[in-house]
Amino acid sequence: MSIKTIFDRYQQAIGTSLWNEQYENMQRTLSHLKDINRNLRTEIRWQRMGEDLDSLEFDDLRVLEQNVDVALKEYHVISTQTETYKKKVKHSYEAYKNLQQELGLREDPAFGYVDNTGAAGWDGAVALAGGGGGASDMYAFRVVPSQPNLHGVAYGSHDLRLG
């Protein structure tokens, strides 16, 4: 005799089904999950493709409108902040350039920043280096434009090998 036969005889003896309640619970769960799936698919269509607005109910359209309003406000705030920061950067750059002019510095692409005062600047550099004897410790380097720019080149741990 199999287990299935034993359960069938027991159900006939007591007059009820052992699996009806479990089956009904599973059917309710399945129906609930199908509803959730349908709602999620509809929401994905709204967000991704903007399709199927005709099948929406009034409450769904209201929620969609509120979401669009919130997104528009956030966009406005971000764009305003971006414009403000652009103005601050521009103002800072102008102040930087004004300070350079006040200090008499100009940018030389081959050497960096140099004093724009002519020969007096050389005397100032010698004095800064510690007088006549310290000037021999001063070196000037020029970047050759034909050389590759190695600034910003990162060597990760995968490029380092021992042995």
N, C-alpha and C positions, 0 to 999 in steps of 0.2 A: 504494500500500500504506500502511495506517495504522499508527500506533505500536502500537495494541492487537494488530493482526495479527502484528507483529514479535515482541511479547512472548509471544503464544500459541505461535508457531512455536518460539521459544527454549525455552519450557517443555516442549514435546513432544520436542524434540531431547535435552534433558538428563534428562527424565523426572521432574522435581520441579516443585513449584509455588513461584513466587517470592513469593506473598502469604500463604501459609499461616502462616508464622512471625509475620508482622506481624498477621494476623487473630487468631491465638491470643493475642498480647500485648494486643491491643485488647480481646478478650473478657475476659481476666483483669482488666484495668484497669476495665472496665465493671462486672464482678461486684464488685470491691473497692469501687468508688464507690457502688454500690447498697447494699452492706452499711453503709458509712459513713452514707449518707443515711437508711437505716432506723433506725440507732442514734440519729442526731441527732433524727429525728422522735419517736422514743420518749422521748428525754430531754426534748425540748420539751414533750411531753404531761405528763410527770411534773412539770416545773417550773411550767407554766402552768395546767394544768387538774386535775392530780392524778388523771387517769384511767388506765385500763388497767394497774392494778397486778397483776391476775390473770395477765397474760401475762409477768410478770417472773420471771427465774430467781432462785435463792437469792443468788447473788453480787451481782446488781443490787439486790435488796432490802437486802442488807447495806450496799452503798455508799450507798443512799438513807437508810438509818437513820443512818449515820455523818454524812452531810451535815446531817440534821435535828439531830443532837446538837451538831455544831459551831455551827450557826446558833443553837440555844438557848443555848449557852454565851456566844456573842457578844452575844445579846440581854440576857442576865443582866448581863454586864459593863457594857454601855451603860446599862441601866436603873439599875444601882447608881451609876455615875458621874453620871448625871443627878440622882438623888436627893441625892448628895453635893454637887453644885454648887448645887442649890436651897437646901440647908441653909446653904451658905457665903454665898450671896447674901442669904438672910434674916438671917443673923448680921451680915453687913456692913451691911445696912440698919438693923438695930437699933443697932449701934455708931455709925453715922452719926447717927441720931436722938438717941442719948444724948449725943454730942458737941455737937449743936446745943443741947440742953437745958442742958448744962454751960456753954456759952458765952453762954447767955441769948438765943439767936436764935430767932425764930419766922418762919415763912413767911407772907408776905402775898401772896395771889394777884395783887393789882393792882400791887405794887411789888417783889416779890422778897423777899429777906431783909432784915429790919430789926432793929435792936437792941431788945430787949425790956425795957430798963431805964428807960424813960420819958424825963424831961427830961435826965438825966445823959447819955443816949445822944446827944442833940443837941449837948451841949457837947463830947463826945468826937469827934463828926464835925467840928465846927468846928476843934478842935485838930488833928485829923488833916489837915485841909485847909490848915493853915499859920497858924492863928490867926484873928483877926478879919478881916484883909484878904483871906485866901484863901477865906473862906466865900462871897464873891460869885462864885467860879468854880464852885461846886457847883450842879448842876442836877438836878432830879428829873423823871423822865418816867414817865407812866402809860400802860399799854397799854389801849386801849379795846377791850372785848370784842366790839363789833360789827364791828371791822375784821377782814378775813380774815387768817388766820395764814399768814404768808409764810415761816416757818421751814421748812426742808426742801424748798423749791421749788428745783429744779435747772434751770438754763438750759443746755442742751447747745449744742454748736457749731452745730447746725442752726437755733437761734433767733437767732444773731448774724449780722447782714448789714452790709456796708459799702456806702455809696453809695446 
